[in-house]
Amino acid sequence: MEVNKIYNEDCLDGLKKLPEGSVDLVVTDPPYKVTSRGSAGNSGGMLQKDINRKGQVFKDNDIDIRDWISEVYRILKDGSHCYIMTNHTNLKNYLNVVEQEGFHFIKNLIWNKGNKIMGQYYMSQYEYIMFLRKGRGIKINNCGTSDILNIENKKIKQNEENIHDTEKPVELAKVLIENSSKKGNVVVDPFVGVGWVALASKILNRDFICWEINEEYYNWCYRRLGRIDSEYYNQLSEKEKPKQQQLI
């Protein structure tokens, strides 16, 4: 498969095409199931959608971690890292499954989103990032990084509505990719959404292979990647650059 490409197909098919031990890092935010009646909540009216009340965020999120984690383990190199985002509802199951697959659980990182979401039992302000390794232990590149990552939860919008209700910040992906890979390494995201991992990889001069099954999100990925083409971006004046970064 070609690097620096996002594939508009089911990752369950795409991952099987990658050779064993060919990938340096996996960073992903899988479309896990959420609790019905609102714990998927987010600003921007997400709770008003019928699909959210049924415990879904997207039509394609009826996927179990067991469906894809074995392929992720297979394609990773020995000593490589894997970051998987999840919530409190799925954390126990995810931990059990990844350890059964052979991953070593290092720790949970906390993404402090800044914004708060209403719930019945305290307001939610963070998400878990499971930090895993395959095989031997390799230190992260910046050991001074806190395990609490305070990064604002900003989303791109169209007509004042979120393009992607669970979009993750490019800055969050940059921290994980910088710490667990080197320039020229291959980074994989099976569920790239509107491109956070692909964008961060391109900015940091890593190669990427990503999948997004939703055609609308897939198209947004390439629109955003076009905005940060390095040769074009570097030619912009400092006054122009903020305009070009607004889609990141």
Secondary structure as UniProt FT lines:
FT   STRAND          5..7
FT   HELIX           11..14
FT   HELIX           15..17
FT   TURN            20..21
FT   STRAND          23..28
FT   TURN            36..40
FT   TURN            43..45
FT   HELIX           46..48
FT   HELIX           50..53
FT   TURN            54..55
FT   TURN            59..60
FT   HELIX           65..67
FT   HELIX           69..75
FT   STRAND          76..86
FT   HELIX           88..101
FT   STRAND          104..117
FT   STRAND          124..133
FT   TURN            143..144
FT   STRAND          148..150
FT   STRAND          157..158
FT   TURN            159..160
FT   STRAND          161..162
FT   TURN            165..166
FT   HELIX           170..180
FT   TURN            183..184
FT   STRAND          186..189
FT   TURN            193..195
FT   HELIX           196..203
FT   TURN            204..205
FT   STRAND          207..211
FT   HELIX           215..227
FT   HELIX           230..234
FT   TURN            238..240
FT   HELIX           241..245
FT   TURN            246..247
//
